[in-house]
Amino acid sequence: MEITVTVIFFIFGLVFGSFFNVVGLRLPKNIPFMNDRSSCPLCNQTLSWYELIPVLSYILQFGRCRNCQASISPIYPIVELATGLLFALSYLKVGLEFELITALLLVSMLIIIFVSDIKYMLIPNKVLLFFLPFFLVMRLIHPVDSCWNSILGASAGAGITAIIILISKGGMGGGDMKLFGVLGIVLGLSNILLVFFLSTIIGAIIGILLLAFRLVDRKQAIPFGPYIVIAALVAYFCGNSIINWYGNLFL
């Protein structure tokens, strides 16, 4: 039974991941995405239903548009697959509990932000404002320890980022600050501090690798949002275990 439910969540994740790709790519440009049919960005050919099957269509078409043979960005199947795996993981970690709604909402928001920041180096306010009321309600109904923990987490998330922005004179953006604030509501104080630590480490490692393989140069701006996304997911699913392990290591 558990395997069947996990597969169902995975399939739902694949489908939603395809939609999140569209939202993340179109919303920052104010392009309608609810009713407009998907099309090739180069030849503008409207895509048929069999060209929109998550992951599978990309594989069967060898990563190319059927009409103009232009290469399709691998971000599409990567995001679809990642969303499917994260939806399945949400069920396996949380189960069919009330908190599962929070987990799925968090994954959804972070995936959209990942796509948008990778493409445009932008974390859309509309995405954060859309999900914020849901997180507030969820944490009022099902708080992490207490409602105060969410308040402290949001204050620390936005406050620390604001200090970094002031000191570094633009080393981080306003979108990062707002994202940390929203994440603080969901994760609470200890886990939002963990996100700061993990995102910095992940960003440093990936930045060094990009420079080492000459994929970017030293003056090229790199979006920080994807590192926050990865760190937030790790903190949400494994944060308490990491914090307890670290505490036991030095006690």
RALIN-V486980 format. One line per field, one symbol per residue. ss: DSSP state (H for helix, E for strand, C for the rest). phi: phi as a letter, one per 40 degrees, with the letter a starting at -180 (. if undefined). burial: + if it has 16 or more other ideal C-beta (glycine too) atoms within 10 Angstrom, else -. A space follows every 10 residues. Layout:
# RALIN-V486980
ss = ???
phi = ???
burial = ???
This chain:
# RALIN-V486980
ss = CHHHHHHHHH HHHHHHHHHH HHHHHHHHHC CCCCCCCCEC CCCCCECCHH HCCCCHHHHH CCCECCCCCC ECCCHHHHHH HHHHHHHHHH HHHHCCCCHH HHHHHHHHHH HHHHHHHHHH CCCCHHHHHH HHHHHHHHHH HCCCCCHHHH HHHHHHHHHH HHHHHHHHCC CCCHHHHHHH HHHHHHHCHH HHHHHHHHHH HHHHHHHHHH HHCCCCCCCC CCCCHHHHHH HHHHHHHHHH HHHHHHHHHC C
phi = .ccccccccc cdcdccdccc dcccccdccf cdbcbcccac cccgcccccc cbcdgccccc cfgbcccbgc ccdccccccc cccdcccccd cccbgcbdcc ccccccdccc cccdcccccb fabcdccccc cddccccccc cbccgacccc ccccccdccc ccccccccfh cbbccccccc cccccccgcc cccccdcccc cccccccccc cccfcbbccc cbccddccdc cccccccbdc cccccccccb b
burial = --------++ -+++++++++ ++++++++-- ---------+ ---------- +--++-++-- ----++---- -++--+++++ ++++++++++ +--+-----+ ++++++++++ +++++++++- -+++--++-+ ++-+++-++- ---+----++ ++++-+++-+ +---+----- -++-++++++ ++++++++++ ++++++-++- -++------- ---------- --++++++++ +++++++-+- -+-------- -
